[in-house]
Amino acid sequence: MDLLEKVEKALNQIRPYLEADGGNVRILEITDNGILKLEFVGSCGNCPMSEMTFKAGIEATIRQEVPEIKAIEAVNLTTAI
C-alpha cells in the first residue's frame, strides 16, 4: 500500500462524521518530504469548528495511522472567531 492509499484509508475512518455534517476533506498533495496538504470541502470549508475537527480528528488519526507523514496542513482552514 502506498502513502496515498494509507492516508485515504485513515481519512475514510473520519469521513462519515464529516459527511454527516455536509462536509468532507480532500487530499491536495503529499510532498516528497512527507507534508500532507488537505482541503476542507462542503460545509467543512467554512465551519468555525473546522480547526478543532482538524486537530482532534483528522490530524490525530493520520499521525496514528500513517507515521510517515511528517506534517499536515489544511490549506483553507477556518479558525473560530
Backbone as a chain_set.jsonl record, in Angstrom:
{"seq": "MDLLEKVEKALNQIRPYLEADGGNVRILEITDNGILKLEFVGSCGNCPMSEMTFKAGIEATIRQEVPEIKAIEAVNLTTAI", "coords": {"N": [[0.855, -1.181, 0.0], [0.665, 2.14, -0.952], [1.728, 5.47, 0.102], [-0.293, 7.407, -0.379], [-2.584, 5.783, -0.5], [-2.594, 4.826, 2.134], [-3.087, 7.189, 3.564], [-5.616, 7.873, 2.544], [-7.073, 5.687, 3.498], [-6.912, 6.167, 6.261], [-8.262, 8.635, 6.374], [-10.765, 7.786, 5.581], [-11.794, 6.701, 7.882], [-12.686, 8.859, 9.258], [-14.298, 10.301, 7.567], [-17.158, 9.585, 7.528], [-18.198, 11.069, 9.695], [-17.651, 13.703, 8.978], [-19.113, 13.863, 6.598], [-21.679, 13.521, 7.587], [-22.266, 16.009, 8.526], [-22.368, 17.434, 6.232], [-19.931, 17.89, 4.989], [-16.481, 17.327, 3.954], [-13.135, 16.087, 3.352], [-10.287, 16.638, 1.338], [-7.475, 15.297, -0.306], [-4.829, 17.22, -1.338], [-2.116, 17.202, -1.902], [0.82, 15.262, -1.372], [3.877, 15.908, -0.319], [7.337, 15.375, -1.329], [8.867, 15.417, 0.948], [7.194, 14.503, 2.922], [4.968, 16.057, 3.697], [1.604, 16.542, 4.125], [-1.029, 17.921, 2.373], [-4.189, 19.181, 2.798], [-7.618, 19.84, 1.907], [-10.511, 21.304, 3.126], [-13.838, 20.581, 2.273], [-17.201, 21.297, 1.072], [-19.527, 21.878, 3.709], [-17.554, 21.895, 5.621], [-15.622, 23.611, 4.764], [-16.169, 26.207, 5.605], [-16.789, 26.136, 8.261], [-16.806, 27.105, 11.658], [-15.852, 25.276, 13.481], [-13.944, 23.81, 12.244], [-11.163, 23.918, 12.752], [-10.88, 22.59, 15.219], [-11.905, 20.088, 14.512], [-9.99, 19.389, 12.635], [-7.567, 19.265, 14.19], [-8.204, 17.506, 16.398], [-9.446, 15.314, 15.216], [-8.825, 14.663, 12.373], [-5.989, 15.198, 12.047], [-4.933, 13.799, 14.281], [-5.737, 11.139, 13.739], [-4.461, 10.603, 11.267], [-1.75, 10.908, 12.001], [-1.493, 8.768, 13.752], [-2.156, 6.53, 12.152], [-0.584, 6.777, 9.849], [2.45, 7.123, 10.163], [4.542, 7.974, 8.574], [3.955, 10.43, 7.505], [5.041, 13.649, 7.946], [4.156, 16.245, 8.501], [1.033, 18.027, 8.601], [-1.104, 19.991, 6.736], [-3.825, 22.172, 6.441], [-5.204, 23.755, 3.807], [-7.278, 25.576, 3.638], [-8.258, 26.226, 6.145], [-10.653, 27.205, 8.485], [-10.632, 29.397, 11.117], [-11.861, 29.532, 14.444], [-13.853, 32.225, 15.572]], "CA": [[0.0, 0.0, 0.0], [1.489, 3.338, -0.997], [1.43, 6.513, 1.084], [-1.602, 7.989, -0.681], [-3.601, 4.808, -0.09], [-2.62, 4.803, 3.604], [-3.752, 8.417, 4.017], [-7.041, 7.737, 2.197], [-7.648, 4.718, 4.437], [-7.052, 6.868, 7.543], [-9.328, 9.631, 6.225], [-12.047, 7.092, 5.481], [-12.279, 6.476, 9.245], [-13.234, 10.131, 9.736], [-15.237, 10.857, 6.585], [-18.59, 9.507, 7.863], [-18.548, 12.16, 10.622], [-17.649, 14.941, 8.194], [-20.228, 13.798, 5.652], [-22.93, 13.673, 8.336], [-22.478, 17.446, 8.668], [-22.351, 18.052, 4.907], [-18.582, 18.258, 4.57], [-15.518, 16.28, 3.639], [-11.769, 16.557, 3.241], [-9.695, 16.146, 0.091], [-6.017, 15.358, -0.37], [-4.336, 18.032, -2.438], [-0.736, 16.859, -2.234], [1.764, 14.729, -0.389], [5.166, 16.316, -0.847], [8.42, 14.403, -1.223], [9.393, 15.413, 2.316], [6.203, 13.987, 3.859], [3.957, 17.034, 4.13], [0.288, 16.274, 3.569], [-1.846, 19.128, 2.236], [-5.601, 18.834, 2.722], [-8.589, 20.914, 1.715], [-11.863, 21.052, 3.607], [-14.828, 20.855, 1.228], [-18.571, 21.322, 1.563], [-19.736, 22.738, 4.878], [-16.324, 21.959, 6.418], [-14.8, 24.7, 4.259], [-16.428, 27.479, 6.278], [-17.296, 25.863, 9.61], [-15.914, 27.597, 12.703], [-15.308, 24.149, 14.248], [-13.006, 23.094, 11.392], [-9.841, 23.803, 13.378], [-10.957, 21.526, 16.225], [-12.059, 18.84, 13.754], [-8.691, 19.108, 12.026], [-6.59, 18.865, 15.211], [-8.619, 16.371, 17.237], [-9.907, 14.17, 14.441], [-8.072, 14.342, 11.167], [-4.545, 15.155, 12.306], [-4.635, 12.714, 15.228], [-5.909, 9.85, 13.061], [-3.405, 10.417, 10.27], [-0.475, 10.691, 12.702], [-1.524, 7.422, 14.319], [-2.246, 5.507, 11.112], [0.415, 6.971, 8.791], [3.553, 7.847, 10.81], [5.465, 8.511, 7.576], [3.596, 11.834, 7.272], [5.788, 14.495, 8.895], [3.36, 17.427, 8.846], [-0.27, 18.067, 7.95], [-1.573, 21.354, 6.571], [-5.123, 22.379, 5.796], [-4.982, 24.989, 3.054], [-8.387, 26.527, 3.762], [-8.782, 26.042, 7.499], [-11.375, 28.331, 9.085], [-10.393, 29.445, 12.559], [-13.009, 30.02, 15.222], [-13.76, 33.666, 15.902]], "C": [[0.899, 1.242, 0.0], [0.974, 4.394, -0.011], [0.055, 7.13, 0.863], [-2.728, 7.062, -0.241], [-3.721, 4.737, 1.431], [-3.355, 6.021, 4.154], [-5.254, 8.342, 3.725], [-7.733, 6.773, 3.164], [-7.875, 5.368, 5.806], [-8.197, 7.875, 7.472], [-10.702, 8.978, 6.154], [-12.621, 6.729, 6.85], [-13.035, 7.701, 9.762], [-14.349, 10.649, 8.835], [-16.71, 10.712, 6.958], [-19.055, 10.635, 8.79], [-18.595, 13.488, 9.889], [-18.853, 14.987, 7.262], [-21.571, 13.965, 6.346], [-23.283, 15.145, 8.527], [-22.374, 18.185, 7.333], [-20.973, 18.455, 4.417], [-17.74, 17.061, 4.2], [-14.134, 16.909, 3.62], [-11.153, 15.895, 2.021], [-8.182, 16.302, 0.169], [-5.631, 16.191, -1.58], [-2.963, 17.56, -2.889], [-0.079, 16.165, -1.051], [3.135, 15.031, -0.976], [6.213, 15.221, -0.642], [8.999, 14.326, 0.188], [8.317, 15.1, 3.361], [5.204, 14.971, 4.409], [2.665, 16.754, 3.373], [-0.508, 17.573, 3.542], [-3.277, 18.704, 1.949], [-6.444, 20.069, 2.467], [-9.925, 20.468, 2.288], [-12.829, 21.424, 2.498], [-16.235, 20.777, 1.82], [-18.689, 22.241, 2.76], [-18.493, 22.835, 5.764], [-15.44, 23.128, 5.991], [-15.02, 26.022, 4.953], [-16.995, 27.3, 7.681], [-16.322, 26.381, 10.662], [-15.316, 26.483, 13.564], [-14.258, 23.375, 13.459], [-11.644, 22.911, 12.036], [-9.839, 22.679, 14.414], [-11.09, 20.164, 15.543], [-10.724, 18.423, 13.163], [-7.72, 18.561, 13.066], [-6.983, 17.575, 15.918], [-8.979, 15.131, 16.43], [-8.955, 13.782, 13.329], [-6.588, 14.19, 11.451], [-4.174, 13.998, 13.229], [-4.724, 11.349, 14.553], [-4.799, 9.597, 12.055], [-2.065, 10.161, 10.951], [-0.393, 9.276, 13.275], [-1.416, 6.349, 13.232], [-1.129, 5.584, 10.064], [1.59, 7.767, 9.369], [4.582, 8.412, 9.831], [5.179, 9.975, 7.249], [4.238, 12.678, 8.37], [4.993, 15.705, 9.373], [2.072, 17.396, 8.036], [-0.728, 19.52, 7.914], [-2.955, 21.344, 5.928], [-5.05, 23.73, 5.11], [-6.096, 26.02, 3.217], [-9.057, 26.41, 5.123], [-9.417, 27.317, 8.011], [-11.109, 28.297, 10.58], [-11.596, 30.033, 13.261], [-12.789, 31.471, 15.615], [-14.234, 33.875, 17.331]], "O": [[1.783, 1.377, 0.846], [-0.071, 4.226, 0.617], [-0.684, 7.352, 1.822], [-3.72, 7.517, 0.33], [-4.825, 4.604, 1.96], [-4.146, 5.908, 5.09], [-6.069, 8.708, 4.572], [-8.857, 7.027, 3.596], [-8.909, 5.146, 6.437], [-9.009, 7.963, 8.393], [-11.69, 9.551, 6.613], [-13.82, 6.475, 6.963], [-13.921, 7.58, 10.608], [-15.243, 11.359, 9.295], [-17.472, 11.651, 6.724], [-20.189, 11.101, 8.676], [-19.476, 14.31, 10.143], [-19.527, 16.01, 7.147], [-22.509, 14.497, 5.752], [-24.455, 15.493, 8.674], [-22.3, 19.414, 7.304], [-20.861, 19.284, 3.514], [-18.223, 15.93, 4.141], [-13.98, 18.109, 3.844], [-11.454, 14.744, 1.704], [-7.675, 17.315, 0.651], [-6.048, 15.909, -2.704], [-2.667, 17.516, -4.083], [-0.382, 16.445, 0.108], [3.51, 14.476, -2.009], [6.003, 14.273, 0.114], [9.553, 13.299, 0.581], [8.497, 15.391, 4.543], [4.644, 14.749, 5.483], [2.639, 16.732, 2.142], [-0.647, 18.245, 4.564], [-3.549, 17.972, 0.997], [-6.04, 21.192, 2.768], [-10.412, 19.382, 1.973], [-12.668, 22.459, 1.852], [-16.433, 20.262, 2.921], [-18.021, 23.273, 2.821], [-18.386, 23.756, 6.573], [-14.601, 23.586, 6.766], [-14.147, 26.889, 4.903], [-17.612, 28.216, 8.225], [-15.123, 26.118, 10.566], [-14.364, 26.727, 14.305], [-13.73, 22.379, 13.956], [-11.028, 21.856, 11.884], [-8.889, 21.899, 14.475], [-10.452, 19.197, 15.959], [-10.366, 17.246, 13.187], [-7.115, 17.51, 12.854], [-6.175, 16.653, 16.022], [-8.83, 14.011, 16.919], [-8.357, 12.706, 13.348], [-5.995, 13.161, 11.128], [-3.196, 13.294, 12.976], [-3.868, 10.492, 14.777], [-4.253, 8.495, 11.997], [-1.317, 9.283, 10.522], [0.676, 8.666, 13.274], [-0.673, 5.379, 13.379], [-0.771, 4.571, 9.463], [1.716, 8.961, 9.096], [5.408, 9.24, 10.215], [6.062, 10.686, 6.768], [4.013, 12.455, 9.559], [5.139, 16.138, 10.516], [2.013, 16.827, 6.946], [-0.739, 20.199, 8.941], [-3.209, 20.594, 4.986], [-4.853, 24.749, 5.772], [-5.884, 27.206, 2.965], [-10.281, 26.486, 5.232], [-8.803, 28.383, 7.98], [-11.337, 27.279, 11.233], [-12.267, 30.921, 12.736], [-11.677, 31.882, 15.948], [-14.242, 35.004, 17.819]]}, "num_chains": 1, "name": "protein.A"}
